[in-house]
Amino acid sequence: MPRIGRGTDPEPPSAQETLIRRGTFPATGEHAVFSRSEGPVIHHRFRARLSWDVAESPEAIRLHLGAFLVGRDEASGEDRVPAGNPYYSVHHDNDRSKDGSTVRNGRLQHGHTVHDEIITVRVARVSARVDRVVLVAYIQDAKIGHTFGNLRGGQIRFYELPHFDGPEEDEDAEDDRDVSAALEIGQHRLNNDYEDDELAVIVGELHRQAGTHAWLYQDIAVGRPDLAQVGAAYGVIFR
């Protein structure tokens, strides 16, 4: 499949690829804003940022980003978090993956709601037992009756961040700031394309590019009933 973004193909990018690199994404799928084929190549840090129109959306809606770090389980032949360890997932109850590669920011701060969430993946830190980082957007309080159709202006924007050359202890602070050198590589809308009983969305995934240190991002756009079902599919049981 063609690689969109900073691939290794020697030929100049097509008009479609140029549009995607510049952040203009023609609608090409039922749920997706850009193609479901293999997309941008990530070399350093990947960021997903969730945001929505607070004024026009239900006040009580609790929307989050999550991630599952998974690899092929030899015993079952299925994709699972390594050794069944639930800390290879990131969500509203766990802000950092066990290997330290994947970090979530954006919670209630000083009594005020932060109406966005960010997940940053430092691909060089991802455990060797992990082949894919699966990104999920989900509504936490399903019993209230909110759906993605209630959401206004819901979207996730994706970026590749440059390599950070400073001390490791300063990297989190760098990630919290708006990095002007970040390259926007895509976006995904969260709206009534998803059914009312789909309260979790497998938005997309990063997966290792065989034989290199690079990762590819692929849009998936699959709705699921809730985060618990997504977690169970990857060996994480929420209590």
Buried (B, 14 or more C-beta within 10 A) or exposed (E): EEBBBBBEEEEEBEEBBEBBBEBEBEEEEEBBBBBBEBBBBBBBBBBBBBBBEBEEBBEEBBBBBBBBBBBEBEEEEEBBBBEEBBBBBBBBEBBEBBBEBBBBBBEEEEEEEEBBBBBBBBBEBBBEBBBBBBBBBBBBEBEEEBBBBBBEBBBBBBBBBBEBEEEEEEBEEBBEEEBEEBBBBBBBBBBEBBEEEBBBBBBBBBBBBEEEEBBBBBBBBBBBEBBBEBBEBBBBEBE
